[in-house]
Amino acid sequence: MTILPPTWGGRELPVSFSPNLPAESVSLQQTQFTNSKKFSDMKVIITEAAPVASAIARALNVTTNVAVPGVIYNNDIAVITVTPDFIRPFGLGVLPGKDALPIVPERYTYGIRHTLDENGRYGISTEDKTYADYIGKLIRGGDEVIFASDGGADAQGRFANICRFFKVGAPTSRMFLTRLERKAIKSAFKTRQWGRKFHNLAQTGLVGMAMDEAFKYNVSEAYRSLFKEMKSPICRQDVLVLAAVKNYLESDAEARGQHVPVTTHSVMVSGVALGKDVKFYPCSTYSTKEEAAEAYKNLCVPATVEASDVMLDTEMSPSPALFTLTTLQSEAWEKLNLNFSTTRDIAVSLYERGFISSPLTSCAKLPESLRDELRRYKWCRKYSFVADGTISGNHGIIISGNKPLFLDSDEQRVYDLIRSRFYANLAGPTAVNELVIEVEINGEPFYGTIPYTPDIKVPKAVEVKLTGKSQFSHTSVAPTAPKMNDLLCAISMLLRSLSDKYNPGMPFTLAHHDVADAFDRLRDNRLLLDVCGEPAITGEGNLLLETFNATYALGHLMAYQVEVERLYGDRKNSVGGVQLMNEYGKWIYDKTEQLITDHRLFPAKVDTHVCPICGRHSVIRYPRVAKCHVCGFTMPLQFMGHKFTDKEVASLLTHGYTSQIMFTNRHGHEFYDIVVRGKGKGLSFAPIEAKLY
């Protein structure tokens, strides 16, 4: 089975950079360009965002011509923008057999995106077709095709689809664009990489996207009639996240339920030392309130005593780690009240404009190669860089040397958050100095602290005026319930740890390691609620986990993700993309069939027709399928958007075919055809040689 899976799943970017010019104008420019330069002498750089293309062109001095929006070239290099959704898959819903469940195609087809025109029909717009023809000649004619991106396996998979679509025969390579500063881009171009590992990385992205598409269509359609408020499709990562959330919440609730409150009692003496207010506490506590009351009664206050000891205590506070995408999302959620996907999109926008390094990272460290570039900061000489080879993918998020301009309020707040964290990280650990003052009261030592500053003069004898006393009790409090950002960090850490344990060196992949979109879809579909910042799984969410089997889902979905990443991280021990997709296809087929024949989800009734396979038992009719629970025969009750009538169902079960039925294809055109029962479990159109009309 050939793996040509869906290719979207990354961050949201501008939807189009195709020319808004008449076809004649583009053709004229294309002709002029062809006559002035031989394509075979040119290196072609493909990127996924116009601002990134502009930054690359400026850094490499490719500023001679701007052919059309998104294409910049000179005599040696052409920089082309191909947005993530330009070459995209045709979803399972437009395959023959639309609305039939389950659907697991042998081949995932793709092409130029289809958009809705003014007549309500889907098709390739004239602008997109012209742009594809124009860049196709550039891409096919270059002597090297270079992919410039900060993405991981999903981005490399999209590049593989671009190369397949435009039939690229030249060598391909990869530029890792962690930062968009001029020096960084020139270095990435000079040190661009080739090799089999990028084919493996693309296979990881392609197979992962194929799994996502198969899961999204089948599971969403299985639950659609049950969840009336479903606004977004149910994706593979959604079920994984929901199952992980349930497991996390149950474990946390059990731990909080086992908490036994402990109450202690003590006393406190207030006073003044070195001109500052001080609170003195004993080292011991009392088990009963009566003992504390007796100690309180014996305290002689007010009084003036001499400190028995004064010492300087220095506590080193470690510097905060650089932001990763997950920690940035968590911090912005808590401090700026921004949801996770909004923070990610803002960070991506700041990166594309060259204000910060790539936010697509789960590493909070900086490589040694950055030392020279960061020497403009006074803290850099003492900073602990790590060896370059220890970081796979992008490093921690830092600001660039470019001054940010034209930022809106949210962008400015996120930028300020990143800048403050970057400066605090570079500055290193901070020392907090305190003076610890010991006084003896009724033969028992009491201790108090005051902040120490260099202007404080400490005499040999420190006089302490005791001015008041109090008695208090303290009861330990159970841990608070987790917040939504706690779940984000925990689940992201879980997914990253799986990659590091089983496939070390796996670069950050948005579709695998960022769960922001999964949280958004779960909330949109009212499967997970945010109740004053605390997560709560709804009744529908619990029903989904019960019918899908939360433990089963968590184990299998994580196992398949590990196997997908093994295509890159440990190719020798992987089963290969084809076999992995075959195994996953069988699993999702059986799982979907189980869902659409689950009595807890859908009503069922016994049909009068006998199973056409075993011929001995009646079939059971569900809203989406007819099934024989003895021999396992199943037949969809919908096909290509058409819901079969009782007469058509009877004809299919009895004779194996229907009369002519009117259908509408994905372009909006109507046609008539006959549906026949296939050799397997599905339906298909009648073969041409069998048609009599």
C-alpha positions in Angstrom: 0.0 0.0 0.0 1.4 3.3 -1.0 1.5 5.9 1.8 0.4 9.3 0.4 -1.4 10.7 3.4 -2.9 14.0 4.4 -0.4 16.8 4.9 -1.9 19.4 7.1 -1.9 19.6 10.9 0.6 22.3 11.6 0.1 25.9 12.8 -2.3 28.3 11.1 -0.7 30.5 8.5 -1.9 32.9 5.8 -4.1 30.9 3.6 -2.8 32.0 0.2 0.1 33.6 -1.5 -1.0 32.7 -5.0 -1.0 35.6 -7.4 -4.1 37.8 -7.8 -2.9 38.6 -11.4 -4.6 37.6 -14.7 -3.2 34.4 -16.1 -1.9 36.3 -19.1 0.3 38.5 -16.8 1.8 35.6 -15.0 2.4 33.7 -18.3 4.3 36.8 -19.6 6.5 37.1 -16.5 7.1 33.3 -16.7 8.2 33.5 -20.3 10.5 36.4 -19.6 12.1 34.5 -16.7 12.5 31.4 -18.7 14.3 33.2 -21.5 16.7 35.0 -19.1 17.8 32.0 -17.0 18.3 28.3 -17.3 16.5 26.5 -14.5 19.1 23.8 -14.3 21.7 26.3 -12.8 19.4 27.4 -9.9 18.9 26.3 -6.3 15.2 26.4 -5.3 14.3 27.1 -1.6 10.8 26.2 -0.5 9.3 27.7 2.6 5.8 27.8 4.1 5.3 31.5 4.9 5.9 34.7 2.9 7.7 36.6 5.7 10.1 33.7 6.1 10.7 33.7 2.3 11.4 37.5 2.5 13.9 37.0 5.3 15.7 34.2 3.4 15.9 36.4 0.3 17.3 39.3 2.2 19.9 37.2 4.0 21.1 35.5 0.8 20.9 38.7 -1.3 18.1 37.3 -3.5 16.6 40.7 -4.1 16.7 41.0 -7.9 13.1 40.2 -8.8 9.8 39.5 -7.1 8.1 37.5 -9.8 4.7 37.0 -8.1 3.7 37.3 -4.5 5.6 34.5 -2.8 8.3 34.0 -5.4 11.7 35.9 -5.2 14.6 35.0 -7.4 17.9 36.1 -8.9 20.3 34.3 -11.3 21.3 31.6 -8.7 18.5 31.2 -6.2 14.7 31.2 -6.2 12.8 31.4 -2.9 9.2 30.1 -3.2 6.4 30.2 -0.7 4.1 27.1 -0.6 1.7 27.4 2.3 0.9 24.3 4.3 -2.6 24.0 2.8 -1.7 24.7 -0.8 -0.8 21.0 -1.6 -3.3 19.2 0.6 -5.0 15.8 0.8 -8.4 15.0 -0.4 -10.1 13.9 2.8 -11.7 10.6 3.2 -15.1 12.3 2.9 -14.6 12.9 -0.8 -13.5 9.3 -1.6 -15.9 6.9 -3.3 -18.0 5.6 -0.4 -18.5 8.9 1.3 -20.6 8.5 4.5 -19.9 4.8 4.5 -18.3 3.5 7.7 -15.6 2.4 8.2 -13.4 3.7 5.5 -9.7 2.8 5.4 -8.4 3.6 1.9 -5.4 1.9 0.5 -4.1 5.1 -1.0 -4.4 8.7 0.4 -4.6 11.1 -2.5 -3.7 14.7 -2.4 -3.3 17.7 -4.8 -3.9 21.4 -5.0 -6.5 22.6 -2.5 -10.1 22.8 -3.6 -12.1 25.9 -2.6 -15.7 26.9 -2.9 -16.5 29.1 -5.9 -19.3 31.6 -6.5 -21.5 28.8 -7.9 -21.2 26.7 -4.7 -18.9 24.1 -6.3 -15.6 22.9 -5.1 -12.6 23.1 -7.4 -9.1 24.5 -8.0 -9.3 28.3 -8.4 -7.7 29.9 -11.5 -5.2 31.7 -9.3 -4.1 28.6 -7.6 -3.8 26.7 -10.9 -1.7 29.5 -12.4 0.5 29.7 -9.4 1.1 25.9 -9.3 2.0 25.9 -13.0 4.4 28.8 -12.5 6.3 27.4 -9.4 6.1 23.9 -10.8 8.6 24.8 -13.6 10.9 26.4 -11.1 10.8 23.5 -8.7 11.2 20.8 -11.4 14.0 22.7 -13.1 16.3 23.5 -10.2 19.5 21.6 -9.7 18.7 21.3 -5.9 15.5 21.8 -4.0 15.9 23.0 -0.4 13.3 22.9 2.3 13.7 25.8 4.8 11.6 25.3 7.9 11.6 25.2 11.7 9.1 22.3 11.7 9.6 18.6 12.5 8.2 15.4 10.9 4.8 17.0 9.9 6.6 19.8 8.0 9.0 17.4 6.3 6.0 15.3 5.3 4.4 18.3 3.6 7.6 19.0 1.7 7.7 15.3 0.6 4.2 15.8 -0.8 5.3 18.9 -2.6 8.2 17.1 -4.2 5.9 14.2 -5.3 3.2 16.5 -6.7 5.7 18.5 -8.8 7.7 15.3 -9.6 11.0 16.6 -8.3 14.0 14.7 -9.6 16.8 16.9 -8.3 18.5 16.3 -5.0 16.7 17.7 -1.9 18.1 19.1 1.3 17.0 20.7 4.5 17.7 24.1 6.2 16.8 24.2 9.9 15.6 27.8 10.5 15.7 28.1 14.3 16.1 31.9 13.9 15.5 34.3 11.1 18.4 36.7 11.7 20.7 37.2 8.7 23.7 35.4 10.2 21.6 32.5 11.3 19.9 32.1 7.9 23.3 32.2 6.1 24.7 29.6 8.4 21.6 27.3 7.9 22.0 27.6 4.1 25.7 26.9 4.3 25.3 23.9 6.6 22.1 22.5 5.0 21.8 18.7 5.4 21.1 15.8 3.1 20.6 12.1 3.8 18.3 9.2 4.3 17.3 10.5 7.7 15.1 13.2 6.1 13.3 10.6 4.1 12.7 8.8 7.3 11.6 12.0 9.0 9.1 12.6 6.1 7.8 9.0 6.4 7.1 9.7 10.1 5.2 12.8 9.2 3.3 11.1 6.3 2.3 8.0 8.3 1.3 10.1 11.3 -0.9 12.3 9.2 -2.5 9.3 7.4 -3.4 7.8 10.8 -4.8 11.2 11.9 -7.0 11.4 8.8 -8.3 7.9 9.1 -9.1 8.3 12.8 -10.7 11.8 12.3 -13.1 10.7 9.6 -14.2 7.3 11.0 -14.5 8.2 14.7 -16.1 11.6 14.0 -18.7 10.1 11.8 -19.3 7.3 14.3 -20.1 9.8 17.1 -21.7 12.5 15.0 -25.3 11.5 15.4 -24.8 10.9 19.1 -23.0 14.2 20.0 -25.4 16.8 18.6 -23.2 19.7 19.7 -20.1 18.5 17.8 -18.5 21.5 16.1 -15.0 20.1 15.4 -13.9 16.6 14.3 -12.7 14.1 16.9 -9.0 13.5 16.2 -6.6 10.9 17.3 -4.9 13.3 19.7 -8.2 14.4 21.2 -9.1 10.9 22.5 -5.5 10.4 23.7 -5.6 13.7 25.6 -9.1 13.0 27.0 -8.0 9.6 28.3 -4.8 11.1 29.8 -6.9 13.8 31.4 -9.3 11.3 33.0 -6.4 9.2 34.3 -4.7 12.4 35.7 -7.8 13.7 37.4 -8.6 10.3 38.9 -5.1 9.9 40.3 -5.1 13.4 41.6 -8.5 13.1 43.3 -7.4 9.8 44.9 -4.2 11.5 46.2 -6.1 14.5 47.6 -8.7 12.1 49.1 -6.0 10.3 51.1 -4.7 13.5 52.6 -5.1 13.6 56.4 -5.2 17.1 57.9 -2.6 17.7 60.6 -3.0 20.6 63.0 -0.1 22.1 64.9 0.1 24.9 67.4 2.8 27.5 68.2 3.5 31.0 69.4 5.1 34.1 67.8 6.9 37.1 69.3 7.1 40.4 67.3 9.8 43.0 67.9 12.2 45.5 66.4 15.9 44.9 65.6 18.3 47.2 63.6 15.4 49.5 63.0 13.3 46.9 61.2 10.2 44.9 62.3 11.0 41.2 63.0 8.8 38.2 63.8 10.4 35.5 66.0 9.3 31.9 66.0 10.5 28.9 68.1 11.9 25.8 66.4 9.4 23.5 68.2 5.6 23.3 67.9 3.0 22.0 70.3 0.6 19.1 69.7 -2.2 20.6 71.7 -3.7 24.1 72.0 -3.4 24.0 75.8 0.4 23.5 75.6 0.7 26.5 73.2 -1.5 28.6 75.6 0.8 27.8 78.5 3.9 28.8 76.5 2.1 32.0 75.4 1.3 32.8 79.0 4.9 32.5 80.1 6.2 34.9 77.4 7.4 38.1 79.1 6.5 40.9 76.6 7.2 43.8 76.3 10.9 43.5 77.0 14.3 44.4 75.7 16.9 41.6 75.1 20.2 41.2 73.4 20.5 39.0 70.4 22.4 35.8 71.2 23.6 35.4 67.6 23.4 37.3 64.3 24.4 35.4 61.1 24.2 36.1 57.4 22.3 33.5 55.4 22.7 33.4 51.6 20.2 31.5 49.5 20.8 31.0 45.8 17.7 31.2 43.7 18.1 29.3 40.4 17.4 31.2 37.2 14.2 30.3 35.4 14.5 28.0 32.4 14.0 29.4 28.9 10.5 29.0 27.6 9.5 26.0 25.5 6.2 26.1 23.6 4.4 24.3 26.4 5.8 26.4 29.2 5.1 29.6 27.2 1.5 28.5 26.7 1.1 27.7 30.4 2.6 31.0 31.5 0.5 33.0 29.1 -2.6 31.2 30.2 -1.9 31.9 33.8 -0.6 35.5 33.6 -2.1 36.9 30.3 -5.4 34.9 30.2 -4.6 33.7 26.7 -5.7 30.3 25.6 -3.0 27.8 24.4 -3.5 27.9 20.7 -3.7 31.7 20.6 -0.3 31.9 22.4 1.2 29.5 19.9 -0.1 31.4 16.9 1.2 34.7 18.4 4.6 33.1 19.0 4.7 31.7 15.5 3.9 35.2 14.1 6.7 36.8 16.2 9.1 34.1 14.8 8.1 34.7 11.2 8.7 38.4 11.6 12.1 37.7 13.0 11.5 38.9 16.6 12.1 35.6 18.5 13.6 32.2 17.8 11.3 29.3 16.7 8.7 28.5 19.4 8.4 24.9 18.1 10.6 23.4 20.7 10.5 21.2 23.8 14.2 22.0 24.7 14.9 24.8 27.2 18.7 24.9 26.6 21.0 26.8 24.3 23.8 25.3 22.1 27.4 26.3 22.3 27.3 27.6 18.8 25.2 30.5 20.0 27.9 31.8 22.4 29.4 34.2 19.9 26.0 35.6 18.7 24.9 36.2 22.3 28.1 37.9 23.5 26.3 41.3 23.2 24.7 40.4 26.5 26.9 41.0 29.6 25.8 37.7 31.2 26.8 35.5 28.3 30.4 34.7 29.4 29.2 32.8 32.5 26.2 31.1 30.8 26.2 27.3 30.7 25.8 26.4 27.0 25.4 22.7 26.0 27.1 20.8 23.2 25.4 21.3 19.9 24.8 17.6 19.3 22.7 17.3 22.5 19.9 19.4 21.1 17.6 17.8 18.5 15.7 20.4 16.6 15.2 23.9 18.0 16.6 25.4 21.2 14.9 27.3 24.0 12.9 30.4 22.9 15.0 33.6 22.9 14.5 37.1 21.5 16.5 38.2 18.4 18.4 41.3 17.8 15.6 42.8 15.7 13.6 45.5 17.4 9.9 44.5 17.4 7.6 46.9 15.5 3.9 47.2 14.9 2.8 44.7 17.5 -0.7 44.6 18.8 -1.4 44.4 22.5 -1.4 40.6 22.8 1.7 40.2 20.7 3.5 42.8 22.8 2.5 41.1 26.1 3.7 37.7 24.8 7.0 39.2 23.5 7.6 41.0 26.9 7.0 37.6 28.6 9.6 35.9 26.4 12.1 38.8 26.8 11.8 38.9 30.6 12.3 35.1 30.8 15.3 35.3 28.4 17.0 38.0 30.4 16.3 36.2 33.7 17.8 33.0 32.3 20.9 34.7 31.0 21.5 36.5 34.3 21.9 33.2 36.1 21.1 32.3 39.7 20.4 35.2 42.0 21.5 35.5 45.6 19.0 36.4 48.4 20.8 37.6 51.6 19.1 37.6 55.0 20.2 38.4 58.5 19.1 35.6 60.9 18.7 37.0 64.4 18.5 34.6 67.4 17.1 35.6 70.7 16.6 33.5 73.9 13.2 33.8 75.6 12.5 31.8 78.7 15.5 29.6 77.9 14.2 28.7 74.4 15.8 30.0 71.2 13.5 32.1 68.9 14.6 33.0 65.3 13.6 35.9 63.0 15.0 37.2 59.7 15.3 40.6 58.0 16.4 41.3 54.4 20.1 42.2 54.3 21.4 45.1 52.2 25.0 46.4 52.1 23.9 49.7 53.9 22.9 47.8 57.1 25.6 48.2 59.8 25.6 45.3 62.2 27.1 46.2 65.7 28.7 43.6 67.9 25.7 43.7 70.3 22.3 43.8 68.7 19.5 45.1 70.9 16.0 43.6 70.3 12.8 45.2 71.6 10.1 42.6 72.0 6.8 44.4 71.5 4.1 41.8 71.2 3.1 38.1 71.3 0.5 35.9 69.7 -0.7 32.3 69.6 -1.7 30.5 66.4 -2.7 27.2 64.9 -1.9 25.8 61.5 -3.8 23.0 59.7 -2.2 21.4 56.6 -4.2 21.8 53.5 -4.8 19.2 50.8 -3.2 19.9 47.4 -5.4 22.0 45.2 -7.1 20.6 42.1 -5.1 20.9 38.9 -5.7 23.7 36.5 -6.0 23.5 32.8 -2.4 24.6 32.3 -1.2 21.9 34.7 -2.8 19.3 32.4 -1.2 20.8 29.3 2.2 20.6 30.9 1.7 17.1 32.2 0.4 15.6 28.9 3.0 17.5 26.8 5.7 16.2 29.1 4.3 12.6 28.8 4.4 12.8 25.0 7.9 14.3 24.9 9.2 11.7 27.4 7.8 8.9 25.2 9.8 10.3 22.2 12.9 10.7 24.3 12.7 7.2 25.8 11.9 5.1 22.7 13.1 7.4 19.9 15.8 9.7 21.2 16.7 12.5 18.8 13.1 13.0 17.5 12.7 16.7 16.7 9.7 18.6 18.0 6.7 17.8 15.8 3.7 20.1 16.2 1.2 17.3 15.4 2.7 15.0 18.0 4.0 17.2 20.8 1.6 20.2 20.9 -1.8 19.4 22.4 -3.2 23.0 22.3 -5.6 22.2 19.4 -6.7 19.0 21.1 -7.8 21.0 24.1 -9.6 23.5 21.9 -11.5 20.8 20.0 -12.5 19.0 23.3 -13.9 22.3 24.6 -15.7 23.1 21.3 -17.3 19.7 21.4 -18.2 20.1 25.1 -16.3 16.9 26.0 -14.1 18.9 28.4 -15.1 22.0 30.3 -13.0 24.7 31.9 -14.8 25.5 35.1 -13.1 28.6 36.6 -9.8 27.3 35.3 -10.3 23.7 36.6 -10.9 20.9 34.0 -14.0 18.8 34.2 -14.9 15.9 31.8 -18.6 16.2 30.8 -21.1 13.3 30.5 -20.5 13.1 26.8 -16.8 12.9 27.4 -17.2 10.1 29.8 -19.5 8.3 27.4 -16.9 8.6 24.7 -14.2 7.2 26.9 -16.5 4.4 28.2 -17.5 3.3 24.7 -14.0 3.8 23.2 -12.4 2.2 26.4 -10.1 4.9 27.9 -7.4 2.5 29.1 -7.4 0.7 25.7 -7.3 4.0 23.8 -4.5 5.4 25.8 -2.3 2.4 25.5 -2.9 1.8 21.8 -2.8 5.4 20.6 0.5 6.0 22.5 1.9 2.7 21.2 1.1 3.7 17.6 2.6 7.1 18.1 5.8 5.5 19.3 5.9 3.2 16.3 5.3 6.2 13.9 8.3 8.0 15.4 10.4 4.8 15.3 10.3 5.2 11.5 12.8 8.1 12.1 14.3 7.4 15.5 15.0 3.7 15.1 14.4 2.7 11.5 16.2 -0.6 11.6 13.8 -1.9 14.3 10.6 -0.4 12.9 8.1 -2.5 11.0 8.1 0.0 8.1 5.5 2.5 7.0 3.4 0.1 4.8 3.0 -2.6 7.4 2.4 0.0 10.2 -0.4 1.5 8.1 -1.9 -1.9 7.4 -2.0 -2.7 11.1 -3.4 0.6 12.0 -6.0 0.5 9.2 -7.2 -2.9 10.5 -7.3 -1.5 14.1 -9.3 1.6 13.2 -11.6 -0.4 10.9 -12.5 -2.9 13.7 -12.8 -0.1 16.3 -15.1 2.0 14.1 -17.2 -1.1 13.3 -17.5 -1.8 17.1 -18.6 1.8 17.7 -21.3 2.0 15.1 -22.8 -1.3 16.3 -22.6 -0.5 20.0 -26.1 -0.8 21.6 -25.1 1.9 24.2 -24.7 4.4 21.4 -27.2 3.6 18.7 -30.6 1.8 18.7 -30.8 -1.4 16.8 -33.6 -3.6 15.4 -33.7 -7.0 13.8 -34.2 -6.9 10.0 -36.4 -9.4 8.2 -33.6 -10.1 5.7 -31.3 -13.0 6.2 -27.5 -12.4 6.1 -26.4 -12.8 2.4 -23.1 -14.4 3.6 -24.0 -17.1 6.1 -27.6 -17.3 5.0 -28.8 -18.5 8.4 -29.2 -15.4 10.6 -31.1 -12.2 10.4 -29.1 -9.0 10.1 -29.3 -6.3 12.8 -29.9 -2.7 11.5 -28.2 0.2 13.1 -28.5 3.9 12.0 -25.2 3.6 9.9 -24.8 -0.1 9.2 -26.4 -3.5 8.9 -24.6 -6.3 10.5 -24.7 -10.0 11.1 -23.3 -10.6 14.6 -22.7 -14.3 13.8 -20.5 -14.2 10.7 -19.4 -10.6 11.0 -21.0 -9.4 7.7 -21.5 -5.6 7.6 -23.0 -3.3 5.0 -23.1 0.6 5.2 -26.5 2.2 5.0 -25.1 5.3 3.4 -22.9 5.8 0.3 -21.5 9.0 -1.3 -23.9 11.2 0.7 -27.0 9.1 -0.2 -28.9 7.4 2.6 -30.5 4.2 1.3 -34.2 3.7 1.4 -35.7 0.5 2.8 -36.3 -0.8 -0.7 -32.7 -0.1 -1.7 -31.4 -1.9 1.5 -33.6 -4.9 0.7 -32.3 -5.0 -2.9 -28.7 -4.8 -1.7 -29.2 -7.6 0.8 -31.2 -9.8 -1.5 -29.7 -9.2 -4.9 -26.4 -7.4 -4.2 -27.2 -4.3 -6.2 -29.6 -1.3 -6.4 -31.3 0.5 -9.2 -29.8 3.7 -10.6 -29.4 6.4 -7.9 -28.5 10.1 -8.3 -25.3 11.2 -6.6 -23.4 14.5 -6.4 -19.6 14.4 -6.7 -17.1 16.6 -4.8 -17.2 19.2 -7.6 -21.0 19.6 -7.2 -21.9 17.7 -10.4 -24.8 15.3 -10.5 -24.6 11.8 -11.9 -26.4 8.5 -11.9 -25.0 5.1 -11.0 -25.7 1.7 -9.6 -24.3 0.6 -6.2 -23.2 -3.0 -5.7 -22.2 -5.0 -2.6 -18.5 -5.5 -2.8 -16.6 -8.7 -2.2 -15.5 -7.5 1.2 -17.5 -5.5 3.7 -18.0 -2.3 1.7 -20.0 -1.0 -1.3 -18.9 0.3 -4.6 -20.2 1.5 -7.9 -21.0 -1.2 -10.5 -18.1 -2.0 -12.8 -18.4 -0.7 -16.3 -18.6 -4.1 -17.9 -21.6 -5.0 -15.7 -23.7 -1.9 -16.6 -26.6 -2.4 -19.0 -27.6 1.3 -19.4 
